[in-house]
Amino acid sequence: VADNLKGDGSKHHGNKELIGQGVANMAAPLFGGIAATGAIARTATNIRSGAVSPVSGIVHGVVVLIVLLALAPYASNIPLASMAPILMVVAWNMSERKEFAHVVKTKTADSAILLVTFLLTVFADLTIAVGAGLLLAFVLFIRKMSASLHIKKVVPSAISTKLKHDHAESPISMCKVEGALFFGATDVLEETVLNAYHKKTKIVI
């Protein structure tokens, strides 16, 4: 999202920010603080304001610290009604409306996951929405991986002339497995193997 907001095709080092947030979350409880989720709202605000270096994040952190230490009594008097439109504008600017509409128009399983997560975020809770989205994505991943398993029956090397020309009745059968072989694909593997080989098969390679 941050790279798309920049619009110049460059890539930023997202791990640096994630490491910074992680260290801050580990240190915050030591001083009575509460760990917070990693959010892109402040990153988006910095980019929209023309920030071009990590210094913007440092400046932002210092400003927030000064507000907390020196202006907390005054900041607590800011009505939420005045904060809401500011957050709405920031959310609208980082919403990627065109990409959202494009994904929905594709009418795939990813579209369903996006809509479910979006609707749960609006009408329920962000935590519930993220959990539901991850669960649906996991189920979709398992389904795709199990469908990617392909089993092909191949002719074994000619152990004898009879085996070479009469593979259908040979006691040896060979199959080639392509794709991910994991617990989600065991049913497909078992069913395919059992249906592919005749009763005279004694050895399966």
C-alpha positions as CSV (number, residue, x, y, z in Angstrom):
1,V,0.0,0.0,0.0
2,A,2.8,2.4,0.9
3,D,4.6,1.8,-2.4
4,N,1.3,2.4,-4.3
5,L,0.8,5.6,-2.4
6,K,4.2,6.9,-3.5
7,G,3.3,6.4,-7.1
8,D,6.9,6.5,-8.4
9,G,7.4,2.8,-8.8
10,S,10.0,2.7,-6.0
11,K,10.0,0.1,-3.2
12,H,10.5,1.0,0.4
13,H,12.1,-1.2,3.1
14,G,8.9,-2.4,5.0
15,N,10.9,-4.6,7.3
16,K,12.6,-1.6,8.9
17,E,9.2,-0.2,10.0
18,L,8.0,-3.6,11.2
19,I,11.1,-4.2,13.2
20,G,10.7,-0.7,14.8
21,Q,7.1,-1.4,15.7
22,G,8.0,-4.8,17.1
23,V,10.8,-3.4,19.3
24,A,8.4,-0.6,20.5
25,N,5.7,-3.1,21.3
26,M,8.1,-5.2,23.3
27,A,9.4,-2.1,25.2
28,A,6.1,-0.4,25.8
29,P,4.8,-2.8,28.5
30,L,8.0,-2.3,30.5
31,F,6.9,1.3,31.0
32,G,3.2,0.7,31.5
33,G,2.3,1.0,27.9
34,I,0.0,-1.1,25.8
35,A,1.2,-2.9,22.7
36,A,-0.6,-1.7,19.6
37,T,-1.1,-3.2,16.2
38,G,1.1,-2.2,13.3
39,A,-0.9,0.3,11.3
40,I,-0.3,2.1,8.0
41,A,-2.3,5.3,8.9
42,R,0.8,7.2,10.0
43,T,2.9,5.9,7.2
44,A,0.2,7.0,4.7
45,T,0.0,10.4,6.3
46,N,3.8,10.9,6.0
47,I,3.8,9.9,2.4
48,R,0.9,12.2,1.6
49,S,2.7,15.0,3.3
50,G,5.7,14.5,1.0
51,A,8.0,12.4,3.2
52,V,10.9,10.8,1.4
53,S,13.1,9.3,4.1
54,P,12.9,7.4,7.4
55,V,13.5,10.6,9.2
56,S,9.8,11.4,8.8
57,G,8.9,8.4,11.0
58,I,11.4,9.6,13.6
59,V,10.0,13.1,13.6
60,H,6.5,11.7,13.8
61,G,7.4,9.6,16.8
62,V,9.1,12.5,18.6
63,V,6.0,14.7,18.0
64,V,3.7,12.1,19.3
65,L,6.0,11.7,22.4
66,I,5.9,15.5,23.0
67,V,2.1,15.5,22.7
68,L,1.8,12.6,25.2
69,L,4.2,14.1,27.7
70,A,3.4,17.9,27.5
71,L,0.0,18.2,25.8
72,A,-1.8,15.1,27.1
73,P,-4.3,17.1,29.3
74,Y,-5.2,19.3,26.3
75,A,-5.2,16.5,23.8
76,S,-7.7,14.6,25.9
77,N,-10.1,17.5,25.5
78,I,-10.2,17.1,21.7
79,P,-13.7,15.9,20.8
80,L,-13.9,12.6,19.0
81,A,-16.3,14.2,16.5
82,S,-13.5,16.4,15.3
83,M,-11.1,13.5,15.0
84,A,-13.5,11.2,13.1
85,P,-13.5,13.2,9.8
86,I,-9.7,13.4,9.8
87,L,-9.4,9.7,10.1
88,M,-12.1,9.2,7.5
89,V,-10.2,11.4,5.0
90,V,-7.0,9.5,5.7
91,A,-8.8,6.2,5.3
92,W,-10.4,7.4,2.0
93,N,-7.0,8.5,0.6
94,M,-5.4,5.1,1.3
95,S,-8.4,2.9,0.4
96,E,-7.3,2.1,-3.2
97,R,-10.8,2.3,-4.6
98,K,-9.8,1.3,-8.1
99,E,-8.0,-1.9,-6.9
100,F,-10.9,-2.7,-4.6
101,A,-13.4,-2.4,-7.5
102,H,-11.1,-4.4,-9.8
103,V,-10.8,-7.4,-7.4
104,V,-14.6,-7.4,-6.8
105,K,-15.3,-7.4,-10.5
106,T,-13.1,-10.5,-11.1
107,K,-15.8,-12.5,-9.1
108,T,-13.3,-15.0,-7.8
109,A,-12.9,-16.5,-4.3
110,D,-10.5,-13.7,-3.5
111,S,-13.4,-11.3,-4.2
112,A,-15.5,-13.1,-1.7
113,I,-12.8,-12.9,0.9
114,L,-12.3,-9.2,0.3
115,L,-16.0,-8.5,0.6
116,V,-16.5,-10.6,3.7
117,T,-13.5,-8.9,5.4
118,F,-14.7,-5.5,4.4
119,L,-18.2,-6.0,5.6
120,L,-17.1,-7.5,8.9
121,T,-14.8,-4.5,9.4
122,V,-17.6,-2.1,8.9
123,F,-20.4,-3.9,10.7
124,A,-18.6,-6.0,13.3
125,D,-15.0,-5.5,14.5
126,L,-11.6,-5.3,12.9
127,T,-10.3,-8.2,14.9
128,I,-13.2,-10.4,13.8
129,A,-12.8,-9.3,10.2
130,V,-9.1,-10.0,10.1
131,G,-9.6,-13.4,11.7
132,A,-12.4,-14.4,9.3
133,G,-10.4,-13.2,6.3
134,L,-7.4,-15.2,7.3
135,L,-9.5,-18.3,7.9
136,L,-11.2,-18.0,4.5
137,A,-7.9,-17.4,2.8
138,F,-6.4,-20.5,4.6
139,V,-9.4,-22.7,3.4
140,L,-9.0,-21.3,-0.1
141,F,-5.2,-22.1,0.0
142,I,-5.9,-25.7,1.1
143,R,-8.4,-26.1,-1.7
144,K,-6.1,-24.7,-4.3
145,M,-3.2,-26.9,-3.1
146,S,-5.2,-30.0,-3.1
147,A,-6.5,-29.3,-6.6
148,S,-3.0,-28.8,-7.9
149,L,-2.1,-32.4,-7.2
150,H,-1.8,-34.4,-10.5
151,I,-1.1,-38.1,-10.7
152,K,-0.1,-39.6,-14.0
153,K,0.2,-43.3,-14.8
154,V,3.5,-44.0,-16.6
155,V,4.8,-47.2,-18.2
156,P,7.6,-48.8,-16.2
157,S,10.9,-49.6,-17.6
158,A,10.9,-52.8,-19.7
159,I,11.9,-55.5,-17.2
160,S,10.8,-58.0,-19.7
161,T,9.4,-58.0,-23.2
162,K,6.0,-59.2,-21.9
163,L,5.9,-56.5,-19.2
164,K,6.7,-53.9,-21.9
165,H,4.0,-54.9,-24.3
166,D,1.4,-56.0,-21.7
167,H,1.6,-53.2,-19.2
168,A,-2.1,-53.2,-18.5
169,E,-1.8,-56.7,-17.0
170,S,1.6,-56.4,-15.4
171,P,1.9,-56.8,-11.6
172,I,4.0,-53.5,-11.4
173,S,2.4,-50.1,-11.8
174,M,4.1,-46.7,-11.8
175,C,2.7,-43.3,-11.2
176,K,4.1,-39.8,-11.4
177,V,2.9,-37.3,-8.7
178,E,3.1,-33.6,-9.4
179,G,2.1,-30.9,-7.0
180,A,2.0,-30.5,-3.2
181,L,1.7,-33.8,-1.3
182,F,0.2,-32.9,2.0
183,F,-2.7,-33.7,4.3
184,G,-5.2,-31.7,2.2
185,A,-4.5,-33.8,-0.8
186,T,-4.5,-37.3,0.7
187,D,-8.1,-38.0,-0.3
188,V,-7.3,-37.1,-3.9
189,L,-4.1,-39.2,-3.9
190,E,-5.9,-42.3,-2.4
191,E,-8.9,-42.1,-4.7
192,T,-6.8,-41.7,-7.8
193,V,-4.4,-44.5,-7.0
194,L,-7.2,-46.9,-6.1
195,N,-9.2,-46.1,-9.3
196,A,-6.2,-46.2,-11.7
197,Y,-4.8,-49.6,-11.0
198,H,-6.2,-53.0,-11.7
199,K,-6.6,-56.0,-9.4
200,K,-3.5,-57.7,-10.7
201,T,-1.2,-54.9,-9.5
202,K,1.0,-56.1,-6.7
203,I,3.7,-53.4,-6.7
204,V,3.1,-49.6,-7.0
205,I,6.0,-47.3,-7.5
